[in-house]
Amino acid sequence: MSTEKARGVVIRETAVGESDKIITLLTKEMGKITLSARGARKPKSKYLASCELFAYSDFVIYTARKYPSVSSAELINSFYGIRKRLDCFYCGAYLAEICNSLIYEGTDCSDIMLLFITALNRMSKGLSEPFITSLVFELKFLYLNGMLPDMGSCCVCGRNIEGAAHIGSEGLICDGCGGEEASISAGAVRALGYIYNSDIPSVFSFRADERVVGGLSTARDIFFREQTDRQFRTYDMFRRSCSV
């Protein structure tokens, strides 16, 4: 039997029995971890707010016979503003599903956790629109996991890219080397470079016009689908909510 402290954010919740939950967290101290939260669905539960989806809390985790459970929890931020807009809520749910599907239990995920919390915080405060938030998150997620090609040079000849470019599964391609691949604007190339090079707290902090968003969307379709090869059940709901 042991107890450990961890600060984490809930990326998945599953109802169990009449009043319990199973929750999955991203934590700095323990990586991704799944816990039992007994009584967390009771209206007067002391865990009610701290064990909800998106809740960022300080946890004390009790482990007996290898089955960890919540011993205590203190809410830090619920990101309540996300629940005021359907597109923000579904965006958060989609990003949470990415984390749950692509991160293994116990894996160090401190950078991904910070990226997720930053995305939630900006949407909660109305600082970032959901669709562009999802694109930046997906691309930075790939970078943090070593799956995003270099965004500054041509993947064919190695020259620095200035201005517009073509884009393929191996990375950006300069005009001299490009052919039938999709093309993106100079602004989209700069945005990709910013996402690639910026630190996590500021990665969402740029403005994007329609051409830039279109270029990032093209990059997402090529890189994220190529690298993850997964279907996410919340993605279609999220995209439909963006068009309402």
C-alpha positions in Angstrom: 0.0 0.0 0.0 1.3 3.5 -0.9 0.2 7.1 -1.5 1.6 9.5 -4.0 0.9 13.1 -5.0 0.3 14.1 -8.6 -1.0 17.2 -10.4 -3.0 16.1 -13.5 -5.8 16.8 -16.0 -8.7 14.5 -16.7 -8.7 13.3 -20.3 -11.3 10.5 -19.9 -14.1 9.6 -17.6 -16.2 6.4 -17.5 -19.2 5.8 -15.3 -19.0 2.7 -13.1 -21.9 1.3 -11.1 -24.3 3.7 -9.4 -21.9 6.4 -8.3 -18.3 5.6 -9.2 -16.0 6.6 -12.0 -12.8 5.5 -13.7 -10.8 8.5 -14.8 -7.6 8.8 -16.9 -5.2 11.6 -16.2 -2.1 13.2 -17.7 0.3 14.0 -14.9 3.7 15.4 -14.7 4.8 13.1 -11.9 3.4 9.7 -13.0 2.7 10.1 -16.7 -0.6 8.9 -18.0 -2.5 7.0 -15.3 -6.0 5.5 -14.8 -7.6 5.7 -11.4 -10.8 4.6 -9.6 -12.8 7.5 -8.2 -15.3 6.1 -5.8 -18.5 8.0 -5.3 -17.3 10.8 -7.7 -20.7 10.9 -9.4 -22.7 11.6 -6.2 -24.1 15.1 -6.2 -22.4 15.9 -2.9 -19.1 14.1 -3.6 -16.0 15.9 -2.6 -14.5 14.6 -5.9 -17.4 15.8 -8.2 -15.6 18.8 -9.7 -12.0 17.6 -9.6 -12.7 14.3 -11.4 -14.7 15.7 -14.3 -13.4 15.8 -17.9 -10.9 18.6 -18.4 -10.5 19.2 -14.6 -7.0 20.1 -13.6 -6.4 19.1 -10.0 -4.0 18.1 -7.3 -4.5 14.4 -6.5 -3.4 12.1 -3.7 -3.4 8.6 -5.2 -3.7 5.5 -3.1 -2.5 2.2 -4.4 -3.4 -1.2 -2.9 -2.7 -4.4 -4.7 -1.7 -2.5 -7.8 -5.1 -0.8 -8.2 -4.7 3.0 -7.8 -7.6 5.1 -6.6 -8.2 8.7 -5.7 -7.6 9.4 -2.0 -8.2 13.1 -2.2 -8.3 15.8 -4.9 -8.3 19.6 -5.0 -9.5 21.4 -8.1 -7.1 24.0 -9.6 -9.0 24.8 -12.8 -12.2 23.4 -14.4 -11.8 25.5 -17.6 -15.5 26.1 -17.3 -15.7 28.5 -20.2 -15.2 25.6 -22.6 -18.6 24.3 -21.7 -20.3 27.5 -22.8 -19.7 26.7 -26.5 -20.4 23.4 -28.2 -17.5 23.7 -30.6 -15.1 24.4 -27.8 -16.4 21.5 -25.8 -16.1 19.1 -28.7 -12.7 20.4 -29.5 -11.5 19.7 -26.0 -13.1 16.2 -26.2 -11.2 15.5 -29.4 -7.9 16.7 -28.1 -8.5 14.6 -25.0 -9.2 11.5 -27.2 -5.9 12.1 -29.1 -4.0 12.1 -25.8 -5.8 9.0 -24.5 -5.4 7.1 -27.7 -1.8 7.9 -28.5 -0.1 8.1 -25.1 0.8 4.9 -23.3 0.2 4.4 -19.6 3.1 5.5 -17.5 4.8 7.4 -20.4 6.3 10.8 -19.5 3.8 13.2 -20.9 4.6 16.5 -19.1 5.0 18.4 -22.4 1.8 17.0 -23.9 0.0 17.8 -20.6 1.1 21.4 -20.8 0.1 21.6 -24.5 -3.4 20.2 -23.6 -3.9 22.6 -20.6 -2.7 25.6 -22.7 -5.3 24.7 -25.4 -8.1 24.3 -22.8 -7.1 27.6 -21.1 -7.1 29.6 -24.3 -10.4 28.3 -25.5 -11.9 28.8 -22.0 -10.9 32.4 -22.1 -12.0 33.0 -25.7 -8.4 33.6 -26.8 -8.3 30.9 -29.5 -10.9 29.5 -31.9 -11.5 25.8 -31.7 -10.6 24.8 -35.2 -7.2 26.6 -35.4 -6.6 25.3 -31.8 -7.1 21.8 -33.0 -4.7 22.2 -36.0 -1.9 23.8 -33.8 -2.4 21.1 -31.2 -2.2 18.2 -33.7 0.9 19.6 -35.4 2.7 20.4 -32.1 1.7 17.0 -30.7 3.5 15.4 -33.7 6.6 17.6 -33.1 6.8 16.7 -29.4 6.6 13.0 -30.3 9.3 13.3 -33.0 6.9 12.8 -35.8 6.8 16.2 -37.5 9.3 16.8 -40.4 11.5 19.9 -40.4 9.4 22.9 -41.3 12.2 25.1 -42.4 13.9 23.4 -45.3 13.0 21.5 -48.5 12.9 17.7 -47.8 14.3 17.1 -51.3 17.2 19.5 -51.8 17.7 20.7 -48.2 17.5 24.4 -49.1 15.8 26.9 -46.7 12.2 27.6 -47.9 11.3 31.2 -48.4 7.8 32.0 -49.5 5.1 29.5 -50.6 5.9 25.8 -50.8 4.5 22.4 -51.8 3.8 19.8 -49.1 4.1 16.1 -49.1 4.3 13.2 -46.6 8.0 13.8 -46.1 7.8 17.5 -45.4 7.9 20.8 -47.3 9.1 21.0 -50.8 10.5 24.2 -52.5 9.1 25.4 -55.9 12.2 24.1 -57.7 11.6 20.5 -56.5 7.8 20.5 -56.2 5.5 18.9 -58.7 2.0 17.6 -58.2 2.0 18.0 -54.4 -0.5 20.3 -52.6 0.7 23.9 -52.3 0.4 26.2 -49.3 0.9 30.0 -48.9 4.0 31.8 -47.6 1.9 32.7 -44.5 1.1 29.0 -43.9 4.8 28.1 -44.2 5.7 30.8 -41.7 2.9 29.5 -39.3 4.3 25.9 -39.6 7.7 27.2 -38.8 6.3 29.1 -35.8 4.5 25.9 -34.5 7.7 23.9 -35.0 10.0 26.3 -33.2 7.9 28.0 -30.5 7.7 27.0 -26.9 4.4 25.4 -25.7 3.0 28.4 -23.7 3.1 30.6 -26.8 2.4 28.1 -29.6 -1.2 29.1 -30.0 -0.4 32.9 -30.0 -0.6 33.9 -33.6 -3.3 35.2 -35.9 -4.3 33.2 -39.1 -6.3 34.3 -42.1 -8.2 31.8 -44.3 -5.2 30.9 -46.5 -3.0 30.2 -43.4 -5.8 28.1 -41.8 -6.2 26.3 -45.1 -2.5 25.6 -45.3 -2.3 24.3 -41.7 -5.4 22.1 -42.4 -3.6 20.6 -45.5 -0.5 20.0 -43.3 -2.6 18.4 -40.7 -4.3 16.1 -43.2 -1.0 15.0 -44.6 1.2 14.7 -41.5 -1.3 13.8 -38.7 -3.2 11.2 -40.7 0.0 9.7 -42.0 1.7 9.4 -38.6 -1.2 8.3 -36.4 -3.3 6.2 -38.8 -6.2 6.4 -36.3 -9.9 7.1 -36.5 -11.1 9.3 -33.6 -14.8 9.1 -32.8 -15.0 12.7 -31.5 -13.5 14.2 -34.6 -16.7 14.2 -36.7 -18.7 15.6 -33.9 -16.1 18.3 -33.4 -16.1 19.3 -37.1 -20.0 19.3 -37.3 -20.0 21.6 -34.3 -17.7 24.0 -36.0 -20.2 24.4 -38.9 -23.2 25.0 -36.8 
